[in-house]
Amino acid sequence: MQRHTGRDMWDVEECASPRMGSVILGVDGGASNTVCVCIPAAMPFNDPLPVLSRTIAGCSNQNSVGGNSIWTHFKDQNYFCTKDRARETLERVMSQALLKARRRRSNVCAVCLAVAGVNHPIDQQRILDWLREIFPSHVKLFVENDAVAALASGTMGKLHGCVLIAGTGTIAYGFTSDGREARAAGAGPVLGDWGSGYGISAQAMTAVVRAYDGRGPETVLTNNILDFLGLASPDELIGWTYEDQSWARIADLLPVVVESAESGDEVANKILHNSVGELASSVKAVVQRLELGGEDGKHSFPLVMVGKVLEANKRWDIGKEVIDCVTKNYPGAYPIHPKVEPAVGAALLAWNAIASELDGDIRNVQ
């Protein structure tokens, strides 16, 4: 069958023994990178979880305008990063994970691919069709939004509760125990993911330009951002911004904004306070729609917190501020900071989905 990449990518699996045990692949494809983990299907739930191999590649959409999600490239070849490039990256991390684990595709019993921007059954089916070209017919295939895998990374593969992702982009996603789901934000920077790393950094850059031309207050963000980028003046910042508009590149300014806020800069602090409000409102919108907190808001549910924006700093802890804001309305929310990465969450989703179908000698391994 015609491959989207060279056949030699999979030829290396001849080095593996077909008699090795069954495995599951979990893939997380976000706006920054693509990670694949390989776990045994006969998996005891120990701490730490057994991971046979882990591989990482640059983001599958590395050359897209604004970091468009992988599924977008499957839909439209007119973006700078073609669908072939996205597929090549995904195939590479999966084939390398199997190589490191000394397994073949015939050893795989399930694959869960969790990618940013999968929001519609059409998107899922398009990627499922592509995966089916790669793996044997016995392999169970699952495609989810990357937020679902992030939730599963905090709940050991169980889909219940709410997850907040705040990295380069942001999204809140929730599930009820009976399978209802809801989301908020996650529409990208053009439509206003202002609590994200990109959103915070873009507002900081805007503040620099406003201060420079007299429309806004002076801010230490000006010197701090220019020093960080090695630029001489805000005029050069304009050129730097538009020469490469990738979301991740701009989001890399997040530590500079946090540092400026911690030094007491009012403009930077206002940006971070606004981001807390935006992120908390996304969570509360999902919780309200799904009634995760019950009628009185006091029912307990997990709130999984994922992403660099939510990590604590010296004085500013955006994640804690968001939690405090959410629990004022929903005191039953209990925060979880996952011990495993979303790629493992994706693998756990697949494991839970097929557990009842596994042979007894696999499922009963202790």
N, C-alpha and C positions, 0 to 999 in steps of 0.2 A: 504494500500500500504506500502511496506517495507520502513522504514525510515533509514537514515544513522546515526541517533542519537536516543536516547531514546524518546518514545512517550510522556513521562511525560514533556518534554520540552514545548510541545504545550497544554498539559492538563490544564494548568493554565488559558487558555483563557476561560474556562467555567465560570470564575468569571466575565467576561465582558458581557455587555448586547448586544444582536444582533441588538437592535434598535438604537444603537449609530450611529452617522454620519459616512459617508465614509471618508477614509483616504488614504494617499499615503505614501509609505516608500521609503526613499532614503538611500543608503548604500555606504560608501566610504571605500574601502579596499586597503590601501597602504602598504608600506614596514614597517611601524612602528606600526599601530594599525588599528582596524576596528570600524567604527562609523556608527550608524543607527539613523536616525531621522524620526519621524512620524508627518506629517502635515495634516491639514484638506483638503479634496478635494474642499470644498466650501471655498476657501481661498481668502480673500481680500488682495491685495498687500499693506499691511501696513508696516511701518518701526517702530519697528522690525517685521519681518515676524512671524506669529504665528507658534510655534513649540510645539506640544502637548507633545512630549517626546523625549528624547535623551539617547542612551545607547552606551557604548563603551566596547570593549574587546581587549585583546592583539592581536597582528597582526596575521592574519589567517595563516601566513606562518612562525610562530615564530621560528621553529626549523630547517628551511631549510638552506642549505649551501648558504651563500651570499644573504639571503633574497629573494629567488626566488618567483615570483609572484603567486597569488592564482591560476590562470588558469593553471600554470605548475603542481600544485599538482593534479588538476583534470585530467591531462593527464598522469601522471606518479607516481605510488605509491612507486617508489624506492627512492624518496627523503625522508629525515629524517622526514619531516612533511607530513603525509599521506593526501590523499584527504579527508578521513573521518574527520581528525582533522580540516582541512580548512572548510569543510561543517558544522561541529559542531559549530565552532566559528560564522560563518555567521548565522546559524539558531538561535543561542543563542541571538545575538544582535537584530535580527528581532522579535523573540518571546518576549523578554524583553521589547522592544519598544512598542509593542502592549499591553502588560500587563500594563505598566506604563500609557498608554493612555486609558486604559479600553476599548480596542477594540479586536475583533476577526479577524481571517483571512477572514471571510465572509464580514467584513467591509472594507477590502482593495480593492481599485479599480485599483491601479497600484503600481508596484515596479520597481525601477531603481537601479541596482547593478553596481557600477562603481569600477573596480578593476584593479590594476596594471598589465600590461602585456597582456591585451586582445588586440591582434593586427590582428586577422584574423577571418573571419566568422565562421570557425570551432570552434575556442575558444568560440565565442559568443553562438553558437548553443549548445555546450556541457553544458554550464552553464544554458542556457535557459531551456534545457530539465530537468535539476535537479530542477530548480525553479518550473517548472510545476508540479513536483511531490508533492510540498509543498502547493501551493496555488490553490484555486478553479479556474475553467475554465474561469470565467468571468474576472479574474484579468489580466490586461495588463502588460506584462513583458518586461523590457528593460535591456540590458547588454552593458556597454560601458567601454572603457579605463578610468582609473581614471583621466587622463588629461582632458577628455571631461567634467567631473563633475566639475573639478577645473575651467575651462573656464566658465562654466555656473554659478558658484558661484559669478563671477564678472560681468556677463551680465544678471543676473536675468533669466537664463534659455535659453537665445537666443544664438544660435551657430553662431557667427560671430566674427572674430578677431583671436588673438593669445594668448595662455597662456604659460607661462614659469613656470615650477615647478622645484624648486631646494631645495630638502630636503635631505633625505638619498640618493636618486637617483635623476636623472634629466631628463626632457624631455621638448621639445617645440612642441606644437600641435596647428594647426590652421584650421579655417573653413572660407569659403566664404559664402556670402548670398545665392548663388545658390547651396550650398551643397558640393562643392569640399573641400577636406581636405588634409593635409600634416603634416608630423611630422619630427623631427630631434632629434638625440640622443635617450636616453631611451633604449639603448641596454645593459645596465648593466656595472658593473665595469671591467669585463674582456675585453670588447670591448671599454672601455674608456669614461665613464661618468665623465670626470675630473672636471667639474664644480660643481658636487654634494658634499654633506657633506661627503660622503664616499670618493670621489675622492680627496678632499682637505686634509682630514685627512690621507689618505693613502700616499699622497705625503709628508706630514709632517713626518710621520713615516719613510719613505724612506730616508728623509733628515737626520734624527737622526742617522740611521744606516750608511749612507755614511760619516757623520762627524766622527762617532766613529771609523771607520776603515781607515780613511784618504783619502777617495775618494771625499769628499765634504767639504765645509767650515763649520767652527764652527757656531753653532746656539743656541739661547736660547730655541729653541724648545726641545732640549735634556732635560734640567732640568725641564722645564714646563710640558712636557708630562710624564716624569718619576714621578714627584711629584704628578701629577693628578691621575696616575694609582697606586701609592704606590709601585713603583719598584725601585730597587737599581742601576741598570745599563742597558745600551742598550742590553746587552746579554739577560736579562730577558724580554725585549720588544719582542724579537723574539718568545720566548715561549708563551707570553701572546697573541700574534697575532694569532698563529696557534692552540691554544687550543680551540678557538671558533671563526670561521671566519664569523659570521653574519655581514651583512653590517651595520645594525643600531648600533651595539656595537662599531664599528670602527668610524662611523660617529659622535658618541658622543664626539669625540675629537675636533670637530669644534670650540667650544668656546676657547679652548686652543690655537689653531692656530691664531684665530682673536686677542686674547689678546697678543700673541707674536708679531704679526704684529703691533699692536697699540703701543707696547713698542719700536718699531723701528727696530726690527730684519729684516735684509735684506732678508734672506731666506724665512721667513714667508710672507713677503710682496710680494715677487716674486710669491709665490704660489697663493696668493689671486689675484694678477694682472692677472696671467694666467687663473684663474678660471673665471674672468670677461670676458676675451676674448673668452673662450670656451662657456660660457652661451650666450653671445651676438651673437656669430656666429651661434648658434642653432636657435635663434630667427630670425636672418636675412635670414637664409636658408629657413625657413618656409614662411616668408613674401615674399621673392623673388619668390618662386615656385608658390605661390597663387596670386601674384601681389596685395597683400592687400594694398600696398601704391600707386597703380596706376603706370602709366608709368613714372611719375616724382618723385615718392616716397613720394608725399605730401598729398595723400588722407588719411583721418583720419580713424583709426581703433583702437579698444581697445587692449591693451597689459596687460593681467591679470598676476599679479605677486604673486606666491604662494610658500611658503616653508621657513623653518628656515634660509636657507643660505641667503635669500634676505632681512632679517630683519636688520634694522639699528643697529649699535653698537656705541660706544662712538666716534670713529674716522673713523672706516671703515664702509661704507655702500655699500655692494656689489650690492644690488638692484639698488641703484641710479647710481652707476658706469655702470651697464649694460644698464640702460635706456639711460644714456648720450651717450653711445657707439652706441646704436641702432638708436637714433634720429638724429645722425649725417648723417646717410644714409636715414632714414625714419622719417622726422620731423612730419609726421601726426600721428605717434604712440602716444597714450595717455595712460599713465599707470593707472591701476586700482588695488588697494589693497582691495580685497573682504572684505565686512563686515560680510559675512556668510561663514561657512566652506563648504568644498566640498560635504559633505553628504547632505547639504541643496541644493547645486547645483544639485546633482543627483535627489533629489525630485522635483526640479523645472523643470528639463528636462522631467520627467514623466508627471508633471502637464501640461506643454505646449503641450506635445504630445497628451494628451487625452482631452484637454480643449474643443475642438469642439464636443466631444462625450458625454460630461457630460450633464445631464438634465438641462434645462433652469433655474430651481429654484436653482440649485447649482451654475451655471456659473454666474448668475446675482446677487449673493450676494455681497453687497457693504460694 
